[in-house]
């Protein structure tokens, strides 16, 4: 795609103008290209805070304030609009919204961004209002044109009708006139009882383009005279460039320049091959004086030492120490170590910079927090924010990778572009090796558990100590370190949870399901061990302690029912169960495992029940549960980023940091609990239960509790 192609695409999209609807009206210009390339301000479009565009061709385009990287907001937000607009699904389109921290703010965050499984939850009412507003304005325009009362006009499947006169029209015929009308202050929303689209299995809007190759990602944007840039990074966290020799790199045909930047040494070339070859030819001496030089084993040993030290109190009810002294109790103790985890999305980080004639800059990238990227880039480039336009593109996954404090990736990309002089369009790229070795990992954690249970299955005492980095960079208690443990759902009268923050130069970052990645595993494997200690069924035992938690109990019962829990299991197999709430979504899972040919777990089947409130699009919900299960299985079975001797990063690509493979993916059955609760997210909550469910099945099958992840490392040790 050339820069001329981008302009042509924009012109094709805005032709015919039409009706643009927004909620919280503000004098902003907005449009977007059907390819996902943001069109920026264009005077041909009405100056409204646009969430919905109705074209003269009857198409309805939803401008999504949330990035689409596979988790379904294009489809989900369009479903909300279409429901209240009474549109036909075939009319619906979706593109990314412009960058605007106020107009397109995530109502959960207060700034524009996607994360925390919040896309549908924060936009549920907002996008329904946008659809209802558009409908009201179309009806008013039709009533005026037909000279009939608006109350007599019906809208159904994208058609506007007046039964008495026999008049009928599509949306497009009234788009222009509707755009001139004042929107209603409080559009009436439907009673959920009459929903026709919300709650139905609608096909995803982005599937077609992603399967026929027409979908546009950052990598696809190739303006004329494009310069490619890659950066050589250190193999130790905290290291810095001491000196470098670019003599050999400059000899590579196609290499244009070599520059030192804050994060390493950048190589600029006319093509990707030359950039990578040039980088390989660099000779760099790294300063390790401030680098992390401990191995993962040494770090784990240092973590464990903190178990006996006073920590930050997260929860302390009853009297744990006295409770352990009571007679007739069975006790269990466990120490569990969790490794660093990379996000490993299919699409590594990249961004394209194009300078306009007026000196402003367009940036094209899969921006999870576009306004933050805009602020950072503007500062580094020495421009006003209004002179930097971040055009959000489709992205091939993230799992938290692109949601970083201070946008460090954009810091590097903008610094590389600034160092180039900005005379040519530039694409800054990371390889997968860069990404897996690039840090911003789910931190390493260690848990120490101590629990007591009586013969009746009552857990009388529970003590948990958690050691790891604060993702939030806090000196005091970080809620993300203890979520899922400090608010233990089980009825335990004596509960104490403490946390220790570890300071490392290894940069931490949230990873799909954040704290629940480790607390869910620790809690659900430990409670299972306690029940096994007294011979109590793990489903019955959990349900007895969840009497005050009906939604936890509901998904647990449903998953057990789906799996026919208690029935005979095939010989050589075992079943495990877990239930975890994260991001206000409740997920229960039962798994069936055997010992695989290499001695590691082979997961055959997963039964999953999810309660996410109102199910806006069951098809997307099921897909996210299935994807989360696959992602979580890869992590618990195989994945770890390790620091070797001297602190050097060991893993580099999918051969040694591997995802679960297609032949290893189990059969997955998903059931959605019918609910009238407000919708909650599904992008992350499918991940936490699968790990402990597998570990519980494995322990019952082999007698070996899982004390260190990934499981394959234990088996091969």
N, C-alpha and C positions, 0 to 999 in steps of 0.2 A: 504494500500500500504506500503510495506516495502522499506527500502533503497535499497535492492537488486532489487525490482521491478522497482525503478526509473532508476537504471543502465541499466537494461534490456531494458526498454523503449528507453533509449538513444541509445543503440546499434542498436536496430531495426530501429530507425529513420535514422541514418547516414549510414546504409548499402548501398553500391552502390554509395556513394558520389554524383557524378553528377555535374551540373553546378550551380554556385552561382554567382549572379549578384548584384552589388551594385552601388550606385551613390556616387560620391566623394570618390574614391577608397582610402582605407587605409589598412595598413598591420595588419588586425585584424582577429582572428579566431572567427567564430561564427556558432552556430547551435542551434536548438531548438527541443524539443520533441513534437510529435503530440498531446500529452496530454496538452501541455502548460507548462510543466516542462522544463525550460531552460537547454540545454545540456552543456553550457559553451564552452570553447575552445576545439577543437578536431582536431588533425593533419590530420585526414582522409578527412577533408573538405578543400577546397582551401582557402588560406589566403586572402580573399577579404572582403570588407565591404558589408556584405550580406543583401540585401533586398529581393532577389528572389533566391530560390533553385529549380532547375529542376532536378528531379530524373530520374534514368534510367528506371523507371516504368511509365514515362510520366507525373507524378504528378508535379504540380507547387505549391511550398510552399512559401507564402509571409511572411516575418518576420516583424511583425507589431511593430513599435516603440511606438504605442499608446496602452494603456491597453484596453482590451475588458471587460467592465462591463455592457454590455447590450445596449450600444448606437450605436454599429454597425461598428467600425473601421476595424475589421477583414474583413467584407464583402466589405466595401467601398474601402479600400486600395487594396484588391484583385481585385476588379472591375477595378480599374485604371490600374493595372499591366496586367490583362487579356485582356483588350481592346487593348493595344499597342502590346502585345505579340501575339495577335490573337489566344488565347487559347480557349478551350472549357470550359464552366463553371464547368462541371463535374470534370475537372482536378484540380480545384483550392482548395488549403488548406491555412490555416493561423495559425501562432503561434506568441507568443510574441518574440520580438527581445532580444538579450542580453542587459545588462546595459552598456551604453557608452554615456556619456554626449556630446561628440563631434560627433561621427558617427551617433547616433540616436537622435540628438537634434530636438526638436520641433522648427521649423524655426520661429515661432512666439515668442518663449520664449528665445531661445538661450541655452536651456538645455533640457534634456530628460524629457518629462512630457506630461500629457494629461489634458486638461481643456480649458475653455473659448470657447467651441464649435469650436475648431481649428483643429481637426484631419484631415478632408478632405481639409479644406482651406489651411493649410500649406503644405500638402503633395501632392496636386493635380498634380503639374508638376513633382515633384520629383519622385513619384511612376510611373507616365506615362513614364518618362525617363528610369526608371529601367526596365519596361516591354519592351520598344523599344530597349534598349541595349541588352537584352536577345534575342530578336527576331533577331537582326542584327547578333549576334554571332552564333546563330543556323543556320541562312541562309548561313553565310560564311563557316561554317563547312560542311554543306551539299553541297555547291557549290564545295568545295575542294574535297570532297569524290566522287561526281558524275562527276567531271570534266566538269562542266557547268557554265555559267555566273550566278552570284548571282542575277542579274536583271531579270533573267528568272524564278526564284523560287518564288512560291506563298505560303503563309501560311494562313490557314483558319481552324478555330475550332480545333486547336491543331494538325493539320496535315501539313507536309511540302511536297510540290509537285513540280515536274518539268514536265509540260505538254508534252513537245516535246519528252522526253525520256520515259515518263510513270512512272518515279520513284516517290515513295512516302514513307514517314516515319513519325513516331511519333517523339516527342521531345527527348525522352529518348535515342534513338539510337545515337544521336549526342551530348548528354550532356557532355560527357567526353572530346571530341575533341573541342567542343565549349569553354569549360572552359580554354583551353590552349591558346585561341586567345586573342589578345589585344582588349579591348572594344572600340567602336567608341567614339571619343571625344564629338561629338554632335549628338546623334541619332535623326533621323527625327521623329517628332510626327505627328499623324494623324490630318487631318482637321476634326473638330467636325461634319461636315456634313456626314462623313462616319462612325461615331460611330455605333457599333453593340451591345455593351454591356452597355456602359455608357448611362444612361437614360432609361434603361429597368428594369422591376421588377424581380430581381434575388433573389432566396431564400438565407437567411442568412446562412453563413458557420457554425456558432456555434449553430444553432437551434437543429440539430439532437442530438448532444452530451448532450445538456442541457435538452432534453426531454426524452432521454432513460437512463440517469443517468451515462453516461460514461465520461462526462466532469469533469475535475479535478479542484477543488477549493482548497484553502489552507487547509480548514478543512479536506479534503480527504487525505492529506499527513500524514501518520502515520508510521514513521520509527520505527524499533525495539527499545525497551527499552525507549520509549518516556515518557518524563516528562511533565505534564500539569501544567500550572501556571496561576493563576488569582490574581488580585490585589484589595484590599479593598481601595476604594477612599472616600474622605469626601463628605458629603451631602451639604456642603457650598463651594462656590468658594473662593479660597484664603486660605482655612484652611490647616493646616499641622499636621502631627502626633506629639502629645505631649508625649504620652507613649502608650504602648500596652501590653496585656497579651495574650500569645498564648497557655496557658496551655490546655484549652479545645479543641482548634483547633488541637493540636498535638495528642489528644486522638482519633481523627477520623481515622478509619481504611483506610489506603491508603495515608494519608498525610505524606510527606517525610520531609518537612522542612518549616519554616516560616522565612522570612527576611524582614526587613524594606528597602524600596527603596525610591528614591526621591519623587515619586508620591503617596506613601501610604504604605501598607503592603502586600507583596506577599506571597501567599500560594502555595506550590509545592506539587503535588500529583501524584500518579500512574494512576489516571483516572480523568475524568472531574467531576463526581459525588462527589468524595472525595474532590477535590479542592474546589468546591462550598460549600460543607458542612463544610469544614474546615474554609473557609472564614466567613461563617455565625456564626461560634463559636468564632471568635476573639472578644476580648474586647479592644476597642481602645478609648483613650481620645484624642480629637482633639483640637488643638490650634486655636481659632477663632479670635485672635487679629488682623489679617490682612484680615479677611474674609469679603465678602459682606453679610451684615445682613439686608439690606433693602428688602422689598417685591417688587413685580412687580408694585403694585399700587403706592408705594412710589417712585419708580424709574420714573414712568410715570409722576407723579406730579413734580418731579425735572426736567424732560425733558421740560415740558410745560413752566416752569419758564424761560427757556432760549429763548423762542420765542421773547421776547422783548429786548434781549441783542444784541449788535452788533455781527455779525457773519463773517465767512470767505466768501468772495465774489466769487461766481461761475460764475454768469452772471449778467450784469447790462447794459441794453441798453434802450435808450430813457429816460423818466423821469416818473417813476411809480407814485410818489406822486402827481405830477401835473395832470397826466392822470386821476386819481381817482376824481379830482375836477371838471371835465367837466360835464356839465348839460345833463340830459336825459339818464343817464346810469342806468342799472340794475346791482347790485352787489351781490356777494355771498362770504361768508366766511366759512371756514371749518377748523377743527382741527382733525387729524386722527392719531391714535396710532396703531403701529404694534408690535406684540409680538416677543419674541425670538422664533426661529424655529430650531428644530433639523432636521438633514438630514434623519435619520431613514431608512437607506438602509436595504434590506432584510438580507444581510450578515454583522454581526458585525465585528469589527476589529480582526484580528488574524495574527500570523506569526509563522513560524517554523524555528528553528535554528539547524543546523547540523554541527558538527565540523569534518573536514577531518583529515586524518592521519598526514598531514603536518602542522596542526594547523590552517589552513585557515577555514573559516566558510561560509557555504551556507545558505542563508536566502530565504525562500519561502513565498511570500505574494502578495496580490493584490496591487502592488505598482503603485500609480498614478504618483509619481515622484521618480522613482527607483534610480537614481544617488544620489539624496538628501538623500534617505534612506541609501544608501551605505556609504555616507560620515559620516552621523551621527552614524551609527552602528560601523564603523571602529574606530571612535574616542573613543566611549564609551568602545569598546572591546580592545582598545590599539593595533590595527592592522593596517598595511598599507591597503589602499583602495583596492589594487590588491588582498589582502588576504580575502576580503569580497565580495561574489558574491550574488547579489540580483536577484532572479529568479522570474520574474513577473508571477503571476497566474491569471486565470479568476477570476473575482470578482462579487459579487452579488449586484451591485449598488454602488454609492458613492454620487453623487449629490453635490460634493465639499468636502465631509467628509475626503477623503484621501489626499487632496491637501492642505497641511498645511506648513506654514513657519517653517523651522527647523525640520520638521518631528517629532513632539512631541510624536506621537504614537510609532514610531520606537525608540525614546529616551527611552520610558518606557520599551518597549519589550527588547531592547538590555541591559538595566540596569538590568532587571529581569534575563535575561540569564547570564549576567556576575556575578550576585550575586549567581547564582546556582553553579558556578564553571565550567560550560561548560562540565562536564564529561558525560552527557547524552544529547541526542537530546531533545529539548524543544519546546513545543507549547504554546505560550502566547496567551491568549484569553480574549476578552471582551464579556460579555453577552449583550443582547439588553438593559437591564436596565442600564448597565455601559455606553452604547453608548448614550442613550437618556439623561442620567444624566451627561454625560461626557463633556458637554460644547462644545466649538467651534461651537457656534450657529450662524445662521443668526441673526445679532444683533436686539435688540429692536430699533425702530425708531419712531419719532413723526414728523408730518408735519403740518405746518400752511399755509393755502392757502387763498389768497385774490384776487378776480378777478372782472373785470368790462366788460360788454358787451352792445353794442348798439342795437337798434331795427333792424339793418340790419344783425345782427349776427357776427359783427366784435368784437373780444375780444380786447379791447383797452388797458387793463392793467392787469398784472399778477404778483403777488408777492408770493414767496414760500420760506418758512424757513424749513430746515431739521435738525433734531437733532438726533444724534446717534453715535455709536462707529465707529472709522475708522478701517475698515478691514485691511487696509494696514499699520496700526500702525503709521499714520502720525500725526504730530503736525499741519501741514498746511492743505490746502484743499485736501481731498481725492476724486479723480475723481469717485471712485466706489460708493460714497455716493450720488452723484448728477447726475450720468449718467441717461439719459432719461428725466431729468428735465432741466439741464443747457443747453442742446441742444434740447429744445422743438421744435418739428417738425412743429407746427402750427404757422402761420404768426401772431405774436403779436408784435406790434411796441414798447410797453413799457413792458419790462420783467426784473424782478430782482429775482435772486435765491441766497440764502445764506445758509451756513451750519455751524453747531456747532459739534465739536468732543467731545464726552463724554469719560472720562476715568473710566473704570470699571475693576475689576478683573475677570469678566465673559469673557472667551476668545472668540473673534469674529472670524468668518470664512465666506468665500463666500458660498452661498447656491444656488442651481440651478437657474441661471439667475442673480445672484449677486445683484447689485443695482436696477435693473429693477423689482425685487420682490416687492419693495415698491414704487419706483418712477412711475412705470407703472400704478400701482393701483391709486396712488394719482392724477396723471395727467389725466388719462382717466375717472375717476369718477368725477373729478372737472370740466373738460371741458363739460361733459355731463350735469352736473347740470346747468352750465351757459346757455347751449342751452335750457334746459327745462324752465329756468327762463323766456325766451322770446317766448316760444312755438315753437322753431325751431327744425326740424327733426334732430336727432343726426348724421345720416349718411350724409345728405345734408350739415349740418353745418360744419362737419369735412372736407368734400371734398372742401368746399369753402375756407378753411384755409390751404389746402394742395396742392395748385396749383403749388408750387415750389418743391413739394415732390412726384414725380410720382410713386415711388415704394410703399410708404405708401398708396397713393390713389388707386393704382392698387389692392392691397390685400383687401382694404376696399370695393371697388366696387365688387370684386369677392365674398367676403363673403356675402355681402348684396344680390347679385344676387342668390347665392346658397340658401339663406334663404327665397328668395322671399320677401325681406324687403318691408314693406308697405302693404302686404296682411293681411287678417284678421287672428288674432291670436286666438287659441281656448280659450273658456271662462275659466276664472280663471288662465290664464297664461299671461306672459309678456315676451318681448324680450329686450335684451340689447346688446350693441356693444362696441368693443374696438379695437384699432390698436396700436401695439407696435413694434418698431425696437429694436433688441438687437443682438449684435455680428454680425452686418451687415446683418442680416436676418429680413425680414419684415413679420409680421403675423397679419392678421385681423381675428376677431372671432365674431360671433353672437351666443348668447345662448337663449334658451327658458326655463323659469322657472315657477314653481307654488309654492304655499305654501304647504309644506309637512305635513304629519300627526302629526308631533310633533311641527309644527309651523316654522320650518326652511326651507330654500329654497330646492326645489327638482328640479334638473337640468335634463331636458328631452332630450335636443338636443343641439349639438354644431356644427356649421358650421365654418370651418377653412380654410382660404386661406393663402398660404405661398409662399414667393419669396426668395429663397436661392441661386439665381444664377443658374449655371448649376446643374441640378438634377442628381447626379451621380447614385443614386439608389433610385427610387421613393418609393419602398417598405419600405426601412429603414426610409426615410423622413416621410412617413405617420405614421409609427410606433412610431417615436419620437414625432410627433405632438400629437398623441393619448395618449402616455405615459405622455407627458408634461401636457396635459389637465387634466388627472386623478390626477397627482401629484399636480398640482396647485389648483384643486378643493378641494382636501383633506385639503390643507393648509388654503385656504380662508374660508372654511366652518367650519372646526373642530379644527385646530391645533394651539397650543400655549404651549411653555414651560414657566411655571410661577414659580416665587420665592414666597414662602409663607411667613408667619410671621417669622421674624428673618432671612430671606434669604434662607431658606431651599428649595431645589428643589422639586417640587410637582410631576411631571409626571415621569413615569418609563417604560412603555411598551405600546403596541398598544391598550390596553384597555382604557388608558387615554390620549394617544397621538396617535390618530388613523388615518390610511389612509382611503381613500374612499373605500367602500366595493363594491364588484362586482355588487350587486343589485342596487347600487347607481350610477354606472357609466352610463353616458348618451350615447345615440347614437351619434357617431361622424362621420362627413363627412369631408374629407380633399381634397382640390384641390391644385395642385402645379402650380404656374405661370411659364409658359415657359420663359426661360431667357438665354441670352448668356453671362451674367455677370459671373465673377469668382465665383466658389462655395463658400458658407459660411456655417456656422455650423447650426445644427438643434437639438442638444442635449438639449439646454436650451430655445430657443426662443418660444417654444410652451407654456411655463408656464405663462409669464407675462400677456397676454391679458385676460385669462379666468376669473381671479379674478374680475377685474373691470367690465367686461361684465356681470357677475352674479350680482354684486352690483348695476349696472345700471338698470338691469331688476328688481331687488328686490325693488329698490327705486320707480320705476314707477308702480310696482304692489302694494306696501304697503304704499307709501308716506314717508317711513323712509329711510333717507340716512345712509349709513354705515360709521360710524366714528371710529369704533374699530373692530379689527379682533381678533379671527375668528367670523364669523357672528352668529354661534350657541350660542356664549356667550351673544350676544346682545338679541337674541330671548328669551333665558332662564332667562335673568336678571329680 
